[in-house]
């Protein structure tokens, strides 16, 4: 991610510096043109985070310090409060009770509740001996696409009756990088295609699309009619956060009236060329399983299937849609290799054959070994670095095992309990196959209810994906899998799913 403004305040553990810190954050927030109301709320969260560090992270009279890191981009303002004090488990914080407060009880959990309610995103990161971080994020105020159009212009596209290939008239078109003037139309089309359910919410904000394209976080392209310059389809390489090295081909759609013209094939070829020119080793994409079209388009463009993500996103819904009874959408994760790689990875014995088949299918030369549990390497690290990413609007979460310490089982169990209590429906866990210690814990993690999804190839890490369904009914017979390998992998996933037994 390209950072517009970044600064770090290195502070003593003393509340006397709080006002100066908030004044500095005020000025940065004004640069982003936040309203005074948003600035006030943001500083409430900052005050709570800093106060927690000063009062609870260190021993009395301990000579210590902590950092306040500010990152300002055209899309968001992020403040990270980082310290190397005592670990913090947000799951142990009691929920605030207004009723107890009225009866004079201590206001337990009020600060935590204020912090969550004052920002757009709040996350906690325990990093073992690297300390811990609190991430506070406020999005720059930009209009949702609904505010640009009348309601009638935002209803779901009507699905045309498909003509035979012989009757379909070819429409001349070309592919080009997204122009700022096209962003509003692209956001409108995405909404009319996906409703509220597209995983990458920034596609619904035209100004964010423009800014993220300028910064390089997105490489965005459109297929355009030669005759009237109408946008026919769109896709983008998402290059932010964990997708920087191996980007996702996403935000993909074709207007129904232009399906069958080859728009997505041409767009995918164009994006693969853009990635190859930048030295990117590969790209990945997710195809839906309620119909075969997106999977077929990816297979036609050379993508190979590597994971089946059960119930990852909600059923597609619109405000006026009557049938809301569909099951959560299962996605097929596919990978397109652009540059040859030779890998050495580890695998639990149980899944070794399937992991080898996955690497063979995606055409990556990987030597897969089973680690010897009796020779586990000690990292002299008690605490694990576990990162949790929650998508509240889509009701799913990702757990990333960045580093595996001795407490990894306890850490995962706590994070899982916390997410289940929040009624998060689908949870995916990413564990590095290059780390033999992590791989040795797979059986223990599966005993918690996680089950095999597949492999997510990355650059410096190779992820084994395990998944957990929190009381989500799944009818595997309704999952459409196109390629022979996807069908084989889907059958294996079903076999591993404890909810099917």
Helices and strands as residue ranges (DSSP letters): E 5-12, G 15-17, H 18-31, H 36-56, E 65-72, E 76-83, G 90-92, H 98-102, H 110-118, E 121-127, G 128-130, E 132-139, G 145-148, G 151-154, E 173-177, G 180-182, H 183-194, G 201-204, H 206-215, E 218-225, E 231-238, G 241-243, E 248-254, G 256-258, H 263-277, E 282-288, H 293-300, E 304-313, E 329-337, E 342-346, G 349-351, H 352-361, E 365-369, G 373-375, E 385-391, E 396-403, H 408-421, E 426-432, H 436-439, H 442-446, E 451-457, E 462-469, G 476-478, H 484-496, G 498-500
